[in-house]
Amino acid sequence: MRTLARGSRRINYRGNTLPFAPKWTGSADASYEIPLGDHSLSFNTNWSIRSRIFFNPDKRPESDDPSRAIGNVRVSYGQADGSWRLRS
């Protein structure tokens, strides 16, 4: 068993994850383009997801950041050859 002394008490860190390190992460991207003659309309999205993280090795609830997913969506229109493009 691995313990570290902190002040006058001993704390067992066995089984705890590293601070700032989620147990798992994932990401996904998708794109779709519609040709419109000399132009094109594109739809893009990307997503990132991760598990809860702790900011210290004690895993105290007041020092955590919950699991989260973050996503982006983009629509663009422009020349099919890519010479110009409007993005939103």
C-alpha positions, 0 to 999 in steps of 0.5 A: 500500500502506498501512502504519503504523509501530509501534516499529521495524517497519512493518506492512502492514494491507492487507486486514485487517478492522476490530477487533471487526467480524465479516465477517458476521452473521445472525439468525432468529426463529420462533414457533408458537402453539397455541390451546387454547380460552380459553388458548394454548401458544406456542413461540418461538426466536431465533438469532444467528450471526456470523463470527470477530472479531479484537481488534486490526488485526494479526489475531493468533490469540491475539487473536481470538474464534471464530465463534459461534451463540447461541440461545434457546428459550421456551415459554409458556402463558396466556390467549388474550387475553394477560391473563396468561402463564407463560413458561419 
